Amino acid sequence: MKVHSLHYYPLKSGRVVDVEKTEVEAWGLAGDRRYMITDPPGKFITQRELQALAQVTAQESDGVLHLAKAGEEAGITVTFDPARRIDTVVWDSEVTASVADDRVNATLSNWLGQPVKLVHADAITKRECSTTWAGGGVETGFADGYPVLITTTGSLDALNAATSEQGAETFGMDRFRPNIVIDDERPFADDFWGAVEISGIRFDLVKPCARCIMTTQDQLTGERGGPDPMPAMRKLRMSSDRRVPGVLFGWNAVPRSAGPVRIGDAVTVVADRPEGWPIRVR
């Protein structure tokens, strides 16, 4: 097995950045989900509620964030003052984050059609992952819950095969917004992996990823109504374990050290999950 592709998302729910190589850090891939859009009180907003976020591109360079949106001629350049902060809510987590100035927030509010703020998970931000799944001392930025999301090519192929059998249009891996895609032809083999090693870095696969309506959205426009992975996932990937209900695709992972990874790196399973994960196949 080997690394098929690498991806990160500077802005939570914003557009992907595809890379040939990157650094793995304690919070996940370098630069991944360090920025987030919130409502005025500080609650996180994603494509689930605001589909236009799929049209926003974010790139960070030398501590400066550059934002652009499809259909807008001028972009935004953003710097953050660590002293200017708000309390934010990401799922069940309440964390402090630095917040952009009023000019930036006004422009973003105009772009997105509702009042919003832009926040940054900086060196002061501390967000601990679930100790139940990840163990103690694991932190992340504004990812949904864990530092890294791993998927496999064989799993995508299986969903697309089931979709084609129903005469429906197939879809790409971008619908699942992974960080590391592993080239492995066996569908859903990751259910049986306890940990993998890439470039000397151990990744513990700690919790399967339950999927939501974002998988039905075009990741360039945010629009729904095109190719839909949900019917195939309901057929092949319905969890029968109440701890993680719903349809599953990919695994949340925790890196246990830091270092570089690149496309083509060998992937080795270093711990098994012999029982797999219980799935109800229809």
N, C-alpha and C positions, 0 to 999 in steps of 0.2 A: 504494500500500500504506500501511497505517497500523498503529499499535499497537492490538491488540484487547483485551489484558488484561495486568495486571502482578501478580506474585505473589512473596512471599518466605516463608521458612521459618525463623523464629528458632532453633528447635531442630532439628537434623539428624534427619530421619525423623519429626518431629512434624507437627502440622497446619499447613495453609497459612494465610497472611494475604493476602487480596486487597486491593489498593489502587488508587485512581484515579490517584495520582501518587507518585513517590518520587525519591530521589537515587541516582544511580549513583556508586559509589566505586571505588577501585582493586580492592578485594576483591569487587566485585559490587554488587548492590542493597543499599541501606542496611539493616543488621540481618539480612542473610540468612545463615543457618547459622553463627551466632557461638557457639552452644551445642551441646553434644553429650553423649550418654550413653555411658559406657564401662563395661567390666568393672572389677573392683577393681584389676588391674595397670595399666589405662589403655588397653586396646584398644577401639576404637570399636565400637558396637553400633547396628544399624539395624533397620528393619522386616523386613529379610530374615531376621533371627534372632529378633526380638522384635516380633511383630505389634502388641502393645498400644501401641507408641509412636505409632501412628496416632490414638490416643485422647487424646493429650496436647497441650494448647494452651499456647503460650508467647507472652507479650507483654512487651516491654521498655519501660520508661518512666523517663526521668531516671536511667538507670544502675541501675535496680532491675528484676529479672526476676520476672514473675508466672507461675506454672505452675498449670494445672488439668487434671484428668483426668475423662473421662466416668465417672460412677458414684461419684465421690468428692465428698463434701459440701464439704470444706474444701480450699482451694488452698494454695499455698506462695509465699511472698515470699522472694526470694534476692538477696543481695548477695555480692560476691566480694572477697576480700583478695588483691591482686596478689602478696603475699609467700607465700601458701599455694599451692603449685604441685605438679604432677606431670608426668611425661613421658607423652605420649599417642602412640598409633599410629593413623593414618588411612590405610588402604591401605598404600602404600609410604613414607609420610611419618612421621617421628618428630619431634614438636614439643612444646614446653613449653606448658602451659596452666594457668590458675588453676583451682582446684577448690573446689567448694562444701563447706560445713562438714558435720560428721558428722550433725547433725540433719536437714539437707536430704537427704543421701544415704540416710539410714535411711528417711525417708518415701518417697522415690522407689523404693527397693528394695521396700518394702511394696506400693506401687502396681503395680509391674511384675513382682512375683513372683520376683525373683532379685536378688542383690547387684549394685548398680550405683553409679557415681559420676557427678556432673554437672560438666562442665568448660566453661570459657569461653575462647574465642580473644580475647585482649585485646591491648593495645598492645605487649606483650612478645613475643607469639606471632609467629613467622615461619615461613610455610609456602610454599615456592616451587613453582610449577606446573612441569610437564615442560617443559624447555627445548627438547626435540625438537619439540613441538607449538606451544608458546606463545611461544618465544623467551626470552631472558634477562630476569630482573628482574620477572617476573610472580608475584604472590602471591595467595593466597586464604585463606579461613577454613577451615571444616569441610565445604565442598562436596566432592563426590566428587573433583574434580580441577581445576576451572576456575571463574572468577568468575561466569559467567552461562550459563544454558541458554536457548536460543531454539528455539521451535517455530512452526508455522504452522497456520492453520485448515484450509487445503486438504489438508494431510497427514493431519490427523485425519479429515476427511471421507472421504478415500480408504480409510483403514483401516476406518472404519465401513461404507462401502459394500461392501467385501469381506466384512466380518463379516455384514452383512445378507443377502448372497447365499447364505451358508451357513446361513441361518435362525437365527443366533445373536444374542444381545442386544448392543446397541451400548454404548459407554462414553464418558466425558467426558475432556477434556484433563487433568483432575486426576490421572489415572492416571500421567501422565508428569512431573509436578512441575516444570513450566517456570518460568522467571522472566519472560520476555517472550514473549508470543504475538503473532505478526504476522498480520494479516488479509490473506490472499492465497489466492485460490481455486485456484491451481495446486498440485497435489500434489507434494511433495518438491522444490519449486523451490530450497529452501535448499541442496541438494546442489551447486548451481551458483553459490552466492554466496561470494565470498572475504571480503567485508566489507559491512556495511550502516551507514548513518548515521541516527541518531535524535536530533533536537534538538541537532544539532551534535556529537554524540558518535559516534566511529567504534567499531564493534564488529567485530573480526576473528573470523570463524568458523574456528576452528583445528582442531577435531576432531569427527567425528560421535559421537553419544552411543549407545553400546551399551546395550541394555536387558536387564533381569533380571526376576526373579519379582515384584518390587514392583509392576510394572504390572498384575499380576493381583489385587492387594489393594484392597479397599474403603478409601478414604482417610479415612473417618470411624471405621471399626471395626478395620481391619487384617485383616478376614476374607478368605479366599480362597474361590473356588467360584462367584463371580458372573460378570459380564461379563469376557471374557478377550481382550485385544488380541493375545496371542501367535500364534494361528493366522494372523491377517491379516498380522502382521509377518513371520512365516516365509514367507508367500507372496509378499509385496511388497518386503520390506526386509532380505533376507539379504545381508550384506556378502560380497563376493568378494575383499576385500583383507585379507590375514592380519594387517596391522598393527592393525586393529580388527575382530576377528571377531565373529560373532553377528548378531543383529537390531539394526537401527538406527532411531532416531527422534529428530529434532532435532539441534542442533549446539551444542557447547560454544563459548563466545565469550569474548573478552578485550576489555574496554573500554579504549580508549587515552587517554581523558580522563575528567573527572568533570563532573557537572551533573544537572539535573532532567530527568526524562522523565514523560510522562503518557499515559493512554489517549487515542487519537485523534491522537497525533503522527504526522507523516508518516515513512515509512520509505523510504530510497533505497538501492539497491544501488550501492556506490561501487567495488567490485572484484569481478571475476568469477572463477569457477573453471570454465573452459570444458569441461574433461574431466569435471566432476562427480565423483561417487564411485561406484566400481564396485559394482553391485548384481546379485545373481543372483535373478531373478524366476522363481518356480515356476509 
